[in-house]
Amino acid sequence: MSDRSTTLQVATRGSDLATRQTSSVREALASRRQDIELLEVETTGDRIRDELIHRLGKTGAFVHSLDERVLDGEADLAVHSLKDVPTEERADLVVAAVPERAPAGDVLVTSDGAALEDLESGATVGTSSLRREAQLLAARPDLDVQPLRGNVDTRVEKLLAPSLQAAHADRLAAEESTEETDETAADDSEDAYEQSAEAWFNGLAEIERQALEREIETTYDAIVLAEAGLDRLGLLHHLEFQRLPLREFVPAPGQGALAVVANEADVIEHVRSSIDHPPSRVETTVERTILETLGGGCVAPIGVRAVLQGRVVTTTVRVLSGDGTEEVADRRELPATRHAEAAREMALDLADRGAQELIERAREATQEET
């Protein structure tokens, strides 16, 4: 596309998070005087809403449908969460840009602000990730970790629904009781609830109102989500959460980062020069190289976090068994000048030390589930 005045078509998923992520890319390119139009695409992951990611098959459930639009010429770009992008090379497609990364870590979200160590034994914690499940069980083997599917806002609603619905029911019952009793009882009710049920409802955030309407299937005491997704949706200030320690809860490779994919040379060059963030690209290259070398994809509990610090990339890797009882882990300072090669060497060493065996066992367990 040689005429830079031409509008770029950008493929995106239709979820609120995906469109916000793509809008951030649009805004960044708009600052470079580039017009953008969004093309909403439904993916396999969107269509199969009641299945966990690792059971959907090969990595890329949220990616391939968008990429096909680029390859078919319907779109110039596709925007993905980088952690969803398969590590194997895809014919004629290039990650044209990795914009500056958001926080990479996970957060524990509860309805009352409880920390992980404060959860009662047997507390139910929801997650859609094998990695998060294994890390939770390694830290707290007494927890009951249960599957949690849906978009980010859906998962939050599932957590909030029981407590909000109970609070709403209590307020309505108190108001009914007030109408049927004498003035003294009315005064007692007013002491218990300073607001009417209607005023209380009107003061709720939109996601809390949605939670009031959600059917409860599982009551979660806590859920674990990526901080970046909650932040991009503007939900953090509505929630009680704890940032989980990054050395123990090592994020998924590429978590918090976006990938802008293209296949035309001039589009790739323009996008890369406009919005690529070199430090974020180095960090995510290290993480994805380790993941690719180990071959875990989304079917094994693998956490990798790389941080560029001057001339070194401090890299933490944690590979666990599904139940969190076994692990192979390491932390190294890799030379930035040969970060990809050094990442591959680190991964091969981890594989020799038992990581490969853990990954193979996780893959077999997933195949048995499906």
C-alpha positions in Angstrom: 0.0 0.0 0.0 2.1 2.8 -1.2 -0.4 5.6 -0.8 -0.2 6.4 2.9 -3.5 8.4 2.7 -5.3 5.2 2.1 -7.3 3.9 5.1 -6.0 0.7 6.7 -8.5 -2.0 7.5 -7.7 -3.7 10.8 -9.2 -7.0 11.8 -10.2 -7.5 15.4 -12.3 -9.7 17.6 -15.6 -8.3 18.7 -15.2 -8.6 22.5 -15.0 -5.4 24.5 -11.3 -6.0 25.4 -10.3 -6.8 21.9 -11.9 -3.7 20.4 -10.3 -1.5 23.1 -6.9 -3.1 22.4 -7.4 -2.5 18.7 -8.6 1.1 19.4 -5.3 1.8 21.2 -3.5 0.7 18.1 -5.8 2.9 16.0 -5.1 5.9 18.2 -1.4 5.3 18.0 -1.5 5.2 14.2 -3.8 8.2 14.1 -1.2 10.2 15.8 0.9 9.4 12.7 -1.9 10.7 10.5 -3.0 7.2 9.5 -6.7 6.5 9.1 -8.0 3.2 10.4 -11.2 1.3 10.0 -12.0 -1.7 12.2 -13.2 -5.0 10.7 -14.9 -7.2 13.4 -14.4 -10.9 13.1 -15.7 -13.9 15.0 -13.1 -16.5 16.0 -13.2 -20.1 17.0 -12.6 -19.1 20.6 -15.5 -16.7 20.5 -17.9 -19.3 19.1 -17.1 -22.0 21.6 -17.8 -20.1 24.8 -18.2 -23.0 27.2 -14.8 -24.7 26.5 -11.5 -24.0 28.2 -8.7 -22.7 26.0 -6.4 -25.7 26.3 -9.3 -28.0 25.1 -9.9 -26.0 21.9 -7.1 -27.8 20.1 -4.1 -26.1 18.6 -2.9 -22.8 19.9 -4.5 -19.9 17.9 -8.2 -20.3 18.7 -8.5 -16.5 18.9 -6.1 -15.7 16.1 -6.5 -17.7 12.9 -9.8 -16.2 11.7 -8.4 -12.7 11.9 -5.2 -13.7 10.1 -7.2 -15.2 7.3 -8.7 -11.8 6.6 -5.2 -10.4 6.2 -4.1 -13.2 4.0 -7.2 -12.9 1.9 -6.7 -9.1 1.4 -9.9 -8.1 3.3 -7.7 -6.5 6.0 -4.3 -4.8 6.1 -3.6 -5.6 9.7 -4.8 -7.8 12.6 -4.4 -7.0 16.3 -4.0 -9.8 18.8 -3.1 -10.4 22.4 0.5 -11.6 21.8 0.1 -14.5 24.2 -2.6 -15.9 21.9 -0.4 -15.9 18.8 1.2 -19.3 17.9 5.0 -19.3 18.1 5.5 -21.2 14.9 6.0 -19.2 11.7 2.9 -18.5 9.7 3.3 -18.3 5.9 3.5 -14.7 4.6 2.5 -13.2 8.0 4.8 -10.9 10.1 4.4 -9.4 13.5 4.9 -5.8 12.2 4.8 -4.2 15.7 4.7 -4.9 19.4 3.5 -1.7 21.0 4.7 -0.7 24.4 3.7 -3.5 26.8 1.2 -3.1 29.6 1.8 -4.7 33.1 2.5 -8.4 32.5 1.4 -9.9 35.8 -1.7 -11.6 37.2 -4.0 -10.3 39.9 -6.2 -12.1 42.4 -9.7 -10.6 42.4 -12.1 -11.1 45.3 -15.3 -9.5 46.3 -13.9 -8.4 49.7 -10.2 -7.6 49.1 -8.8 -10.8 50.6 -5.2 -11.7 49.8 -4.2 -15.2 48.5 -2.8 -16.2 51.9 -6.1 -15.1 53.6 -8.4 -17.3 51.6 -9.9 -20.1 53.7 -8.8 -23.7 53.1 -11.0 -25.2 50.4 -11.8 -21.7 48.9 -12.9 -21.9 45.3 -10.7 -20.0 42.9 -11.6 -19.7 39.2 -9.2 -19.6 36.2 -9.2 -20.5 32.6 -5.4 -21.2 32.5 -3.5 -24.4 33.2 -0.5 -22.2 34.2 -2.5 -20.2 36.8 -4.0 -23.4 38.2 -0.7 -25.0 38.7 0.9 -21.9 40.2 -2.1 -21.5 42.6 -1.9 -25.2 43.7 1.9 -24.9 44.2 1.3 -21.9 46.5 -1.9 -23.2 48.1 -2.5 -26.9 47.5 -5.6 -26.7 49.8 -7.5 -24.5 47.3 -10.3 -25.8 45.1 -9.3 -24.5 41.6 -12.3 -24.6 39.2 -12.6 -23.8 35.5 -13.7 -20.3 34.5 -14.6 -19.4 30.9 -15.8 -16.3 29.2 -14.5 -12.8 28.3 -12.8 -10.8 31.0 -16.0 -8.9 32.0 -18.0 -12.2 32.0 -15.5 -13.8 34.4 -15.6 -10.8 36.7 -19.4 -10.9 36.7 -19.3 -14.6 37.7 -17.2 -13.7 40.7 -19.4 -10.7 41.8 -22.8 -12.2 41.2 -23.4 -14.2 44.4 -22.5 -11.4 46.9 -24.2 -8.7 44.9 -27.4 -10.7 44.5 -27.4 -11.6 48.2 -27.0 -8.0 49.1 -29.8 -6.9 46.7 -32.1 -9.5 48.1 -31.4 -8.5 51.7 -32.2 -4.8 50.9 -35.4 -5.7 49.2 -36.4 -7.9 52.1 -35.6 -5.2 54.6 -37.8 -2.7 52.6 -40.7 -5.2 52.6 -40.3 -5.7 56.3 -40.3 -1.9 56.9 -43.6 -1.5 55.0 -45.3 -4.2 57.2 -44.0 -3.0 60.6 -44.3 0.0 62.8 -42.3 3.2 62.8 -39.7 1.7 65.3 -38.9 -1.1 62.9 -38.7 1.4 60.1 -36.1 3.3 62.0 -34.1 0.1 62.6 -34.2 -0.7 58.9 -32.9 2.8 58.0 -30.0 2.2 60.4 -29.1 -1.1 58.7 -29.3 0.4 55.2 -28.7 4.1 54.7 -29.8 3.8 51.0 -32.9 2.3 49.5 -32.5 -0.7 47.2 -33.1 1.5 44.2 -30.5 4.1 45.3 -28.0 1.3 46.0 -28.6 -0.2 42.5 -28.2 3.2 40.8 -24.8 3.6 42.5 -23.4 0.4 41.2 -20.9 0.2 38.3 -22.2 -1.2 35.0 -20.3 -4.5 35.5 -22.0 -4.9 39.0 -25.4 -4.3 37.5 -24.6 -7.0 34.9 -23.6 -9.4 37.6 -27.0 -8.9 39.3 -28.6 -10.5 36.2 -26.2 -13.4 35.8 -27.3 -16.9 36.6 -25.0 -18.5 39.3 -23.5 -21.8 38.4 -20.4 -21.8 40.6 -19.7 -19.6 43.6 -16.1 -18.3 43.4 -14.3 -16.9 46.4 -11.6 -15.5 44.0 -10.5 -15.5 40.4 -7.2 -14.9 38.8 -6.9 -12.6 35.7 -4.2 -10.7 33.8 -3.9 -7.1 35.2 -3.5 -5.7 31.7 -6.9 -6.9 30.5 -8.7 -5.4 33.6 -6.8 -2.2 33.2 -7.6 -1.9 29.5 -11.3 -2.4 30.3 -11.3 0.2 33.0 -12.3 -2.3 35.7 -9.4 -2.1 38.1 -10.9 0.8 40.1 -14.2 -1.1 40.5 -12.6 -4.2 41.9 -10.8 -5.5 45.0 -7.6 -7.1 43.9 -4.1 -8.2 44.9 -1.1 -8.2 42.5 0.4 -11.7 42.6 4.2 -11.8 43.0 5.9 -12.1 39.6 8.6 -14.5 40.7 6.1 -17.0 42.0 3.2 -16.3 39.6 5.3 -16.1 36.4 3.1 -14.7 33.6 2.4 -16.4 30.3 4.9 -15.6 27.5 3.8 -12.3 25.9 1.2 -11.5 28.5 0.3 -7.8 28.6 1.6 -7.2 25.0 -0.2 -6.8 21.7 0.9 -8.1 18.3 0.0 -6.2 15.1 0.2 -8.6 12.2 0.5 -7.8 8.5 1.8 -9.3 5.3 2.5 -6.4 2.8 6.0 -5.0 3.0 5.1 -1.4 2.9 2.4 -1.8 5.6 4.9 -3.7 7.8 7.5 -1.0 7.4 5.1 1.8 8.1 3.5 0.1 11.2 6.9 -1.0 12.6 8.4 2.5 12.3 5.3 4.1 13.8 4.3 2.0 16.9 6.9 -0.8 17.5 8.4 -0.6 21.0 11.9 -2.2 20.8 12.3 -3.1 24.5 8.9 -4.8 24.5 9.8 -6.7 21.3 13.1 -7.9 22.9 11.3 -9.1 26.0 8.5 -10.9 24.2 11.0 -12.4 21.7 12.9 -14.0 24.6 9.6 -15.3 26.2 8.2 -16.7 23.0 11.6 -18.2 21.9 11.6 -20.2 25.2 8.0 -21.2 24.7 8.6 -22.3 21.1 11.8 -24.3 22.0 10.0 -26.0 24.9 7.0 -26.7 22.7 4.4 -26.2 25.4 1.9 -24.0 23.6 -1.3 -23.6 25.6 -1.4 -27.2 26.8 1.2 -27.0 29.6 1.7 -24.9 32.7 4.6 -22.6 31.5 5.4 -19.2 32.8 8.1 -17.0 31.3 8.9 -13.4 32.1 11.7 -11.3 30.5 12.7 -7.8 31.6 15.2 -5.8 29.5 17.6 -4.0 31.9 20.4 -2.3 30.0 22.6 -4.9 28.4 20.9 -7.9 29.9 17.4 -9.5 29.8 16.6 -10.9 33.2 14.5 -14.0 32.5 12.5 -16.1 34.8 11.0 -19.4 33.7 8.7 -21.8 35.7 7.4 -25.1 34.2 5.1 -27.1 36.5 3.1 -30.2 36.6 -0.6 -29.7 36.4 -1.1 -30.2 40.1 1.7 -27.9 41.0 3.7 -30.5 42.9 6.6 -30.7 40.5 8.5 -28.0 38.7 11.6 -27.0 36.8 12.5 -23.4 37.2 15.4 -21.0 36.5 16.3 -17.3 36.5 19.1 -15.9 34.3 20.5 -12.7 32.9 20.7 -13.2 29.2 22.9 -10.9 27.0 20.7 -8.4 25.1 23.0 -8.6 22.1 22.1 -12.2 21.4 18.8 -12.5 23.4 17.0 -14.9 21.0 19.9 -17.4 20.9 20.5 -17.2 24.6 16.8 -17.8 25.2 16.9 -20.9 23.1 19.9 -22.2 25.0 18.1 -21.6 28.3 15.1 -23.4 27.1 17.2 -26.4 25.9 18.8 -26.6 29.3 15.5 -26.5 31.1 14.2 -29.3 28.8 17.2 -31.5 29.7 16.6 -30.8 33.4 13.0 -32.3 33.2 10.9 -29.5 31.7 10.3 -31.5 28.6 8.9 -34.4 30.6 6.5 -32.2 32.5 5.3 -30.7 29.2 4.8 -34.1 27.6 2.8 -35.3 30.6 0.6 -32.1 30.4 0.0 -32.7 26.7 -1.0 -36.3 27.3 -3.4 -35.2 30.1 -5.0 -32.7 27.8 -5.4 -35.3 25.0 -7.2 -37.6 27.5 -9.6 -34.8 28.4 -10.5 -34.2 24.8 
